[in-house]
Amino acid sequence: MTGFDFAPLFRSAIGFDRLARLMDTVSSEGPTYPPYNIEKTGEDFYRLTMAVAGFSPTDLEVTAQDNTLVITGRAANGGQGELLYRGIAGRAFERRFVLADHMVVEGADLANGLLHVGLKRVVPEQLKPRRIAIGSAAPAVANDAVKAAVAA
């Protein structure tokens, strides 16, 4: 894999060391089964669609823990006859996706051989931008500290 120099980023940004570790662990030669799409369906909404033909809802497991989404498939062996040719892959798989901060899995549906996983970015209120009023006097906290220092 081609190496990236993150030095320019780290000169002006704080706390992005996780990004460098993530880039080091990403491999372009990862598993390719099953195929999937990632769509942005709204400002803070995403959908992961994975082709899982031959799997039932009981054969699939979707787990979200920390900042990782894990989708596991274990096909049940229960054919109705002798299989002469296998063109539809039904092998077990595990796919891992790294989720950004504040990403929440809303749900998963299986229809027509496609697993759809809905994701949403939910930013807590305390992290959203807020307008700070500008007054002409010093902030109350500073006034209290000055009063305490003068009284002592």
N, C-alpha and C positions, 0 to 999 in steps of 0.2 A: 504494500500500500504506500502511496505517496505520502511523505511526511509534510506536515504543515507547521509553519512558524507562527506561534501565537504571541510572540513577544510584543508586537504593536498593540494587540488587544489588551495585554496585561499591563501596559504602561498607563492606560487611562481607565481601566475597569477593575473593580474589586469583587472578589468572590466568584469568578468564573473559572476557577481551577477545575471544577466538575466538568465543564465543557471540554477541557483538554483531555481529561481522563476518558470521557465518553468518545471522543474522536480517536483515541488510541485503541479502544476496544472494538470499534466498528470495523467490520471486515467486509470487503466487497465479495468475498467468496463464501458467504453464508448459505444456509439452506434455501432452496428455491421452491420447496413444496410445503404446503399448498400455495398457489398463487393468490395474491391479494391486491386490493386497491385501497388507497387512503384518500378520502375526499374532504374538502372543506365545504360544509353545507350552509354555513352562516358565519357571522362575525366571531362567535366563540363556540361553534358547533362543528364536529367532525364525525365522519363515519368510516369505519374500517369494514371492508367487505372481503370475505375470504371464501374461495371456492372449495367446498367440502362435500363434493358429490359422493353419495354412498354412506355418509355419516348421519346418524339420527341425533336428536338432542341429548339422548342418554349417552352417546359415544363421545360427546364434546364437553369440555370443561373450560370455562372462562374465569380467570382469577386476576384480581387487581390487588397488588400489595406494594406499599411504598410508591415508587415511581415506575413500576413495572407492570405491564399487562402481559399475562401468559395465557395462551390458548393451546390446549392439549386435545388431541384426538386419538382415540383408541377404537378402531373398528371391530365390531363383534364378528367372529367367524361363524357364520351360520348360513351358508349358501344352500340353495334348494336342489343343487345337482352338481355334476362334475363340471368344473370350470375349464373350458377348452382354450380360451384366450382372455387375458386380463388387460384391457385397454384403459380401464378406469382405476386409477391408483387408489388403494384403500389402506395404505400403510399408516402406521402410527406416526404422529408428528408432535412437535412442541415448538411453537413460535413465540418469541419474546419481543416485546416492543417497549422501548423506554418512553415514559410519559413525561411531559413538561410539568413543572410545578403547577399545582392547582387544577390539574386535569381530573375529571371525575367520569367514571363509566356509568352511563345512564341506563343501559340495558343491552340485551342481545336477543336477536331473533334469527330463526332458521327458516328460510323459504326457498323453494326451488333449487336446492343444493348450494345456496349461498348463505353464509353466516354474516349477519350485519351487527356490528357493535357500535353503539352510539356513544360518543364522548363529548364532554362539554367542559370548557374552561370556566371555573367558578373562582373569581378573585374575591377574597374576603374584604369586607368593608374597610377595615383598617389599612389595607394595602392599596385601595383605590385613591386616585389623586383627590385632594380636597383643597379648597380655596382658603387661604389664611388671610383674615382681615388685617389691614395695616392701620394701626392707630398712631396717635401723636405722642403718647406717653410710653414709658418703659413697660414691658410686660409685668404682670402682677407678681410673678415668681421673682423677678429681679428686684422689684420694689420691696418685697418681704425680706429678701436677703440683705438689702442695704439697711433696712430698718433694724434688723437683728444685729448687724455689725455695729451700727451707731449706738444701740442700746447697751451693748456689751462693753 
